[in-house]
Amino acid sequence: AQSVTQLGSHVSVSEGALVLLRCNYSSSVPPYLFWYVQYPNQGLQLLLKYTTGATLVKGINGFEAEFKKSETSFHLTKPSAHMSDAAEYFCAVSEGGGADGLTFGKGTHLIIQP
Amino acid sequence: EPEVTQTPSHQVTQMGQEVILRCVPISNHLYFYWYRQILGQKVEFLVSFYNNEISEKSEIFDDQFSVERPDGSNFTLKIRSTKLEDSAMYFCASSGRLARQETQYFGPGTRLLVL
């Protein structure tokens, strides 16, 4: 069975600083991995996803994530935080045939300090 | 840009009542999902739906729950005889294909409070 662990329910960084949100997964098959962002009062929006190929994946709003099989990780980074990045971030894994749905982590609330 | 919409945004109901949560998926999508998030917990998969029938369901999705596509645009989740523990945010999602790598597009959610 698959699972996702996101370290840190809250992460606080200063504006302009590096953002690092951690995600570790377990999966019995090669995983497909996703990062979603949720802004207040909005739905979950896809930031980026890893399926196959290049392990460094670039997404929207300057975010990127690197799939590391040996570490079973898919950490999300952004070189320079912006106030507008304040949101809830969810890591998810897809293991089944698509109909099984996504398995999510608990989410990380990103706080940007001015 | 097309988006998934959900109504109502908030619903308060008494324990034992039935509620229907509504979703309008993206118009050319064929696969639909419901998830829920109890406060402070993970987003959890409930059910997937295709071609007017359930594709997969989790252990959470018991006889208390049902889904329906009553017309060409709406997708509904019915919760019968609601319990306090049904209080959660319910998200609808849709995708264009049934594949592991396919992006699921989520609605803004319906916050259900059972009193």
Interface residues (C-beta under 8 A of the other chain):
Chain A: Y32 F34 Y36 N41 Q42 G43 L44 Q45 L46 K49 T51 T52 F90 A92 S94 E95 G96 G97 G98 A99 D100 G101 L102 T103 F104 G105 K106 G107
Chain B: E3 V4 Q6 S9 Y31 Y33 Y35 Q41 K42 V43 E44 F45 L46 V47 S48 Y50 S55 E56 S58 F91 A93 S95 R97 L98 A99 R100 Q101 E102 T103 Q104 Y105 F106 G107 P108 G109
